[in-house]
Amino acid sequence: MTRSYPYARPYRRPGPCPDLCGFCQCEGLPGSAETASQKPRRSREGPWPIKRRGAADVFGVDISGEMAAVAQALEERNPLGVRYGVGDVGELRPLGQHFDVAVAVQLLNYAQDVAAFEQMCRNVHRNLAPGAEFFVLNQAPDYRFDGPSPDKYGFRSELTGEETETGPRVRITALLDQHPIEFVTTCPRREVYEKCLRAAGFSEVAWVPVEVSDAGVRTFGADFRADFLATPPLEMLGCRA
Ligand SMILES: C[S@@+](CC[C@H](N)C(=O)[O-])C[C@H]1O[C@@H](n2cnc3c(N)ncnc32)[C@H](O)[C@@H]1O
């Protein structure tokens, strides 16, 4: 099932930050699983700028102390009141409150196998209020690796040839001007998301195609994102606790 959401527009700033993992930082929300305790005018408008849109409490967690430190530095430079913590979402304990929205950007692809994938989903679920929404953004499960090169968007994505229980291994290169960053991760299969999220207690699992924002079209022209739209590298998924 596919439904279209106005919030599926993460590509607002194709500037110095590579689209792959930069947009969240551009928005000041670099955590891998982020939760808000009050709906930001309902999440239809977008989970990323959650705090700026009026969430009472936003908490971001990342397994990397460096990532959390970057987030904290951004918070100190431009205080929004977002809290950050270092932790493994695969071992996330109850956070002491039930949040209304959770967002995981490029997180579930780090699960080593299906059991770990499901465990991450369960750990998010147990920190959500009934009916809360969980949004996941990851590489599109049907991404065509033999399609047009996404280099112009600031990243490259190649199959390594290895298969894991959750999907093929993928080498991602963020094409930063001075220092390209390369890492290997997984591109989980569509049914892995759907099965694990349902097993963790989520319902209304729906895939959300990403769109190019009007501002993006105005700035870069419609042609610039034509390959992106023809071969979407990312896809969002929404579901409900
Ligand atoms: C590609 S980056 C995306 C970062 C950020 N969410 C963004 O969009 O800018 C993936 C992040 O997931 C984090 N990560 C990987 N495994 C994790 C885990 N088990 N729990 C929490 N964070 C994890 C990494 O440390 C890394 O910062």
The ligand as an SDF file (V2000), in Angstrom:
LIG
                    3D

 27 29  0  0  0  0  0  0  0  0999 V2000
   23.7610    7.1620    8.2320 C   0  0  0  0  0  0  0  0  0  0  0  0
   23.8210    7.7460    9.8820 S   0  0  0  0  0  0  0  0  0  0  0  0
   22.3130    8.6550   10.0240 C   0  0  0  0  0  0  0  0  0  0  0  0
   22.4430    9.6400   11.1200 C   0  0  0  0  0  0  0  0  0  0  0  0
   21.2410   10.5220   11.3540 C   0  0  0  0  0  0  0  0  0  0  0  0
   20.0780    9.7300   11.7380 N   0  0  0  0  0  0  0  0  0  0  0  0
   20.9750   11.3790   10.1720 C   0  0  0  0  0  0  0  0  0  0  0  0
   20.0660   11.0910    9.4170 O   0  0  0  0  0  0  0  0  0  0  0  0
   21.7020   12.3530    9.9660 O   0  0  0  0  0  0  0  0  0  0  0  0
   23.4400    6.2990   10.8030 C   0  0  0  0  0  0  0  0  0  0  0  0
   23.5210    6.5050   12.3010 C   0  0  0  0  0  0  0  0  0  0  0  0
   22.9770    5.3670   12.9590 O   0  0  0  0  0  0  0  0  0  0  0  0
   23.7200    5.1900   14.1400 C   0  0  0  0  0  0  0  0  0  0  0  0
   23.4850    3.8170   14.6080 N   0  0  0  0  0  0  0  0  0  0  0  0
   23.8830    2.6580   14.0400 C   0  0  0  0  0  0  0  0  0  0  0  0
   23.4740    1.6070   14.7630 N   0  0  0  0  0  0  0  0  0  0  0  0
   22.7830    2.1040   15.8180 C   0  0  0  0  0  0  0  0  0  0  0  0
   22.1220    1.5210   16.9320 C   0  0  0  0  0  0  0  0  0  0  0  0
   22.0730    0.1890   17.0870 N   0  0  0  0  0  0  0  0  0  0  0  0
   21.5280    2.3330   17.8170 N   0  0  0  0  0  0  0  0  0  0  0  0
   21.5710    3.6820   17.6780 C   0  0  0  0  0  0  0  0  0  0  0  0
   22.1830    4.2980   16.6400 N   0  0  0  0  0  0  0  0  0  0  0  0
   22.7930    3.5160   15.7260 C   0  0  0  0  0  0  0  0  0  0  0  0
   25.1430    5.4850   13.7210 C   0  0  0  0  0  0  0  0  0  0  0  0
   25.9680    5.7800   14.8140 O   0  0  0  0  0  0  0  0  0  0  0  0
   24.9440    6.6600   12.7860 C   0  0  0  0  0  0  0  0  0  0  0  0
   25.0660    7.8930   13.4510 O   0  0  0  0  0  0  0  0  0  0  0  0
  1  2  1  0
  2  3  1  0
  2 10  1  0
  3  4  1  0
  4  5  1  0
  5  6  1  0
  5  7  1  0
  7  8  2  0
  7  9  1  0
 10 11  1  0
 11 12  1  0
 11 26  1  0
 12 13  1  0
 13 14  1  0
 13 24  1  0
 14 15  1  0
 14 23  1  0
 15 16  2  0
 16 17  1  0
 17 18  1  0
 17 23  2  0
 18 19  1  0
 18 20  2  0
 20 21  1  0
 21 22  2  0
 22 23  1  0
 24 25  1  0
 24 26  1  0
 26 27  1  0
M  CHG  2   2   1   9  -1
M  END
$$$$
